[in-house]
Amino acid sequence: MIRPAEARFLELQTAFEREAVRIHEHEGDGELQQFLNDNARRNLTTVERAYHELVDYLMLSYLVNYKELAPPRLPRIEPAIVGGNRQPASQPAADSGN
């Protein structure tokens, strides 16, 4: 679970940095800060969700021995898409409530 996620994050790092530089040069510091914060928030939310799914999987599979109730496989951690779902500064990103 961790190694595939880490590999995917590293695959996206160059594109992420390129997009950050583009935003800084063309849209300014405020938009760059928003981009970085949004990206970090999405990634942290994804990791948090996967952690809770992993706890459920492990507890149901091994602690209480109800494998039939456990999710069928380990959760996956997918990094945020660089530049994806970016909102203009005048429209804050919607909060998912999670």
Helices and strands as residue ranges (DSSP letters): H 2-27, H 29-58, I 59-63, G 67-69
